[in-house]
Amino acid sequence: MEIVERLLKGDVKALSRLITYIDDGKPEALKAIAELYPYTGKAHIVGFTGAPGVGKSSLINLLIKELRKRGKTVGVVCVDPSSPFTQGAFLGDRIRMVDLSLDDGVFIRSMGSRGSLGGPSRSTRDVVKVLDAFGKDYVIVETVGSGQVDMDIVQVAHTVVIVLAPGLGDSIQALKAGIMEIGDIFVVNKADREDADKTLYEIREMLDLKPVEDGWVPPIIKTTVVDGRGVEELLQAVEQRMEYLKKNNLLVLKMKQMMEAEIMNILKLKLASRVSDLEKTDGVLTEAVAQVGAKQMDPYTAAEKILAKINLKKAV
Amino acid sequence: MEIVERLLKGDVKALSRLITYIDDGKPEALKAIAELYPYTGKAHIVGFTGAPGVGKSSLINLLIKELRKRGKTVGVVCVDPSSPFTQGAFLGDRIRMVDLSLDDGVFIRSMGSRGSLGGPSRSTRDVVKVLDAFGKDYVIVETVGSGQVDMDIVQVAHTVVIVLAPGLGDSIQALKAGIMEIGDIFVVNKADREDADKTLYEIREMLDLKPVEDGWVPPIIKTTVVDGRGVEELLQAVEQRMEYLKKNNLLVLKMKQMMEAEIMNILKLKLASRVSDLEKTDGVLTEAVAQVGAKQMDPYTAAEKILAKINLKKAV
């Protein structure tokens, strides 16, 4: 495809257009991704997640500048609907972004969150691939979960950075359940606040309870956006994490897990789209709901009947 | 099935055993649910969701007592791993629970959260059905999301109660995205705290921005667990919500949506289990990951190939 050739030659307009195709769900996007796929796998994908208001975007901004100083190129995908990258930016953020948008080495794109409440949607995964194939050294994904943290980010990113801020009260407690499992690096942003050390201590306490699975002990880094304190340290941690993954043969394993999650995700989407097609032609779902509603059938049997009608083999 | 007959006669031991079967994923559970299905659809299913620490369990405890005073029977399913119903109960909670556990009209069961981080899993949905078929007037589901609120509760419950507490700082802001859409009733618990009114005001402000879709304006209720203030009001709101759904023909619509969501959920699980079977016999997923990893294939094509191998028609 022409768009793929142009993109691979470094044409930013082609990159931008393909991402729009992806966001709009156009069929040519899929074809392009298939063609681009062999060129992926070189970027370091770093996920940033945390509650709105902790300062993820400002932090990413500073990190990008640090990366640019070292000559690295960066792509950013925002899935946080409340992110200043997306909308509702404070003036300061806007200025900083314009700043970045004039830089050829940086490409920032916000995604619509389409029902999935901020988690990395299908299209986000695809945009990450495209930015990777385009040749960006780093692809940063900014995302927020239904509550505070997006757990699915682990399926998309090599390195997961959890950003917290002091003064969120009970919220660290609230995050306990899953956050410790997925975080590779923890950041206490707004570290100039007086209760920053308390937050840091709470994170450390919880990390101490976590079994160290792959030998990596997640660093906790204090950052301040105003003066950029801690940002260089954060970048070092990100680089160390990647080195660690490579050195211990964990990167291959991680990429396998990510691919498996991705294939399963696509399978489920394909199933949903087949059911949706069958609903349009035969009203299978309407019929099933009617029968289940009338207690003529339980939902398991109804699902089996729909599966029987989907001859997936034929559809391929 | 014998267990179904006994359960329908009101045998609590049979109820308890079937729930254990469900939790353990035993095949006979599915058969029993299919047999019980015609007896479901009578209970009012009320979901309680909110961050750990806001006092959901204590509030549910008081609500149960209020319901019992009125002669209503209650089933409770806890999916919150941090719930005192589940573990780590404070002594006070334990005593209150023992209190309830001696009451024939109340059945409380905690579910393992099995990877889904607190959201209503397959088994939770099934336990709700079983408690409904058993004849409970009310089935209460206590759940917590990956962050703070479990968005999927809307697929399970007729009425969704969002429990908040003052002093959670930025967290209400954080919840903005989806919470307003799914909450039918809002509770500000720990209303004796001085900043309770601030929290109430913030919720009201956000609700004002929400388009009123079905004409229902979610009430915001202040409760205090210590003296039980507001609990009767909460129960009234729960009952009013159900009356509203019935009167405006919304209950039928809601139940249709819930059934559709349930059937799609089962379909996806069935797909995953077929893939897992094919992985065991043919290593389809391992092969796909290897090919995708070697860049011989993109993930979409790999997913198509797996779909082609799943002849679902045959498997039924």
HADDOCK unambig.tbl for C-alpha pairs under 7 A between the chains (distance, minus, plus):
assign (segid A and resid 34 and name CA) (segid B and resid 298 and name CA) 5.34 0.50 0.50
assign (segid A and resid 37 and name CA) (segid B and resid 295 and name CA) 6.82 0.50 0.50
assign (segid A and resid 37 and name CA) (segid B and resid 298 and name CA) 5.69 0.50 0.50
assign (segid A and resid 38 and name CA) (segid B and resid 295 and name CA) 4.91 0.50 0.50
assign (segid A and resid 51 and name CA) (segid B and resid 174 and name CA) 5.96 0.50 0.50
assign (segid A and resid 52 and name CA) (segid B and resid 174 and name CA) 5.58 0.50 0.50
assign (segid A and resid 117 and name CA) (segid B and resid 178 and name CA) 6.98 0.50 0.50
assign (segid A and resid 145 and name CA) (segid B and resid 147 and name CA) 6.92 0.50 0.50
assign (segid A and resid 146 and name CA) (segid B and resid 147 and name CA) 6.52 0.50 0.50
assign (segid A and resid 147 and name CA) (segid B and resid 145 and name CA) 6.87 0.50 0.50
assign (segid A and resid 147 and name CA) (segid B and resid 146 and name CA) 6.47 0.50 0.50
assign (segid A and resid 147 and name CA) (segid B and resid 147 and name CA) 3.88 0.50 0.50
assign (segid A and resid 147 and name CA) (segid B and resid 148 and name CA) 4.74 0.50 0.50
assign (segid A and resid 147 and name CA) (segid B and resid 149 and name CA) 5.88 0.50 0.50
assign (segid A and resid 147 and name CA) (segid B and resid 174 and name CA) 6.67 0.50 0.50
assign (segid A and resid 147 and name CA) (segid B and resid 175 and name CA) 5.79 0.50 0.50
assign (segid A and resid 148 and name CA) (segid B and resid 147 and name CA) 4.76 0.50 0.50
assign (segid A and resid 148 and name CA) (segid B and resid 148 and name CA) 6.88 0.50 0.50
assign (segid A and resid 148 and name CA) (segid B and resid 174 and name CA) 6.59 0.50 0.50
assign (segid A and resid 149 and name CA) (segid B and resid 147 and name CA) 5.90 0.50 0.50
assign (segid A and resid 168 and name CA) (segid B and resid 168 and name CA) 6.41 0.50 0.50
assign (segid A and resid 168 and name CA) (segid B and resid 169 and name CA) 5.38 0.50 0.50
assign (segid A and resid 168 and name CA) (segid B and resid 170 and name CA) 6.13 0.50 0.50
assign (segid A and resid 169 and name CA) (segid B and resid 167 and name CA) 6.98 0.50 0.50
assign (segid A and resid 169 and name CA) (segid B and resid 168 and name CA) 5.36 0.50 0.50
assign (segid A and resid 169 and name CA) (segid B and resid 169 and name CA) 6.19 0.50 0.50
assign (segid A and resid 170 and name CA) (segid B and resid 168 and name CA) 6.12 0.50 0.50
assign (segid A and resid 174 and name CA) (segid B and resid 51 and name CA) 5.95 0.50 0.50
assign (segid A and resid 174 and name CA) (segid B and resid 52 and name CA) 5.56 0.50 0.50
assign (segid A and resid 174 and name CA) (segid B and resid 147 and name CA) 6.68 0.50 0.50
assign (segid A and resid 174 and name CA) (segid B and resid 148 and name CA) 6.62 0.50 0.50
assign (segid A and resid 175 and name CA) (segid B and resid 147 and name CA) 5.78 0.50 0.50
assign (segid A and resid 178 and name CA) (segid B and resid 117 and name CA) 6.94 0.50 0.50
assign (segid A and resid 256 and name CA) (segid B and resid 289 and name CA) 6.36 0.50 0.50
assign (segid A and resid 259 and name CA) (segid B and resid 289 and name CA) 6.10 0.50 0.50
assign (segid A and resid 260 and name CA) (segid B and resid 289 and name CA) 6.20 0.50 0.50
assign (segid A and resid 263 and name CA) (segid B and resid 299 and name CA) 5.76 0.50 0.50
assign (segid A and resid 263 and name CA) (segid B and resid 303 and name CA) 5.58 0.50 0.50
assign (segid A and resid 266 and name CA) (segid B and resid 300 and name CA) 6.69 0.50 0.50
assign (segid A and resid 266 and name CA) (segid B and resid 303 and name CA) 6.39 0.50 0.50
assign (segid A and resid 267 and name CA) (segid B and resid 303 and name CA) 5.65 0.50 0.50
assign (segid A and resid 268 and name CA) (segid B and resid 268 and name CA) 6.12 0.50 0.50
assign (segid A and resid 289 and name CA) (segid B and resid 256 and name CA) 6.35 0.50 0.50
assign (segid A and resid 289 and name CA) (segid B and resid 259 and name CA) 6.10 0.50 0.50
assign (segid A and resid 289 and name CA) (segid B and resid 260 and name CA) 6.19 0.50 0.50
assign (segid A and resid 295 and name CA) (segid B and resid 37 and name CA) 6.85 0.50 0.50
assign (segid A and resid 295 and name CA) (segid B and resid 38 and name CA) 4.96 0.50 0.50
assign (segid A and resid 298 and name CA) (segid B and resid 34 and name CA) 5.35 0.50 0.50
assign (segid A and resid 298 and name CA) (segid B and resid 37 and name CA) 5.72 0.50 0.50
assign (segid A and resid 299 and name CA) (segid B and resid 263 and name CA) 5.76 0.50 0.50
assign (segid A and resid 300 and name CA) (segid B and resid 266 and name CA) 6.69 0.50 0.50
assign (segid A and resid 303 and name CA) (segid B and resid 263 and name CA) 5.58 0.50 0.50
assign (segid A and resid 303 and name CA) (segid B and resid 266 and name CA) 6.40 0.50 0.50
assign (segid A and resid 303 and name CA) (segid B and resid 267 and name CA) 5.65 0.50 0.50
assign (segid A and resid 304 and name CA) (segid B and resid 316 and name CA) 6.75 0.50 0.50
assign (segid A and resid 307 and name CA) (segid B and resid 312 and name CA) 6.23 0.50 0.50
assign (segid A and resid 307 and name CA) (segid B and resid 313 and name CA) 6.87 0.50 0.50
assign (segid A and resid 308 and name CA) (segid B and resid 312 and name CA) 6.14 0.50 0.50
assign (segid A and resid 308 and name CA) (segid B and resid 313 and name CA) 4.51 0.50 0.50
assign (segid A and resid 308 and name CA) (segid B and resid 316 and name CA) 6.23 0.50 0.50
assign (segid A and resid 309 and name CA) (segid B and resid 313 and name CA) 6.93 0.50 0.50
assign (segid A and resid 311 and name CA) (segid B and resid 311 and name CA) 6.80 0.50 0.50
assign (segid A and resid 311 and name CA) (segid B and resid 312 and name CA) 6.49 0.50 0.50
assign (segid A and resid 311 and name CA) (segid B and resid 313 and name CA) 5.95 0.50 0.50
assign (segid A and resid 312 and name CA) (segid B and resid 307 and name CA) 6.24 0.50 0.50
assign (segid A and resid 312 and name CA) (segid B and resid 308 and name CA) 6.12 0.50 0.50
assign (segid A and resid 312 and name CA) (segid B and resid 311 and name CA) 6.44 0.50 0.50
assign (segid A and resid 312 and name CA) (segid B and resid 312 and name CA) 6.90 0.50 0.50
assign (segid A and resid 313 and name CA) (segid B and resid 307 and name CA) 6.91 0.50 0.50
assign (segid A and resid 313 and name CA) (segid B and resid 308 and name CA) 4.55 0.50 0.50
assign (segid A and resid 313 and name CA) (segid B and resid 309 and name CA) 7.00 0.50 0.50
assign (segid A and resid 313 and name CA) (segid B and resid 311 and name CA) 5.95 0.50 0.50
assign (segid A and resid 316 and name CA) (segid B and resid 304 and name CA) 6.72 0.50 0.50
assign (segid A and resid 316 and name CA) (segid B and resid 308 and name CA) 6.25 0.50 0.50
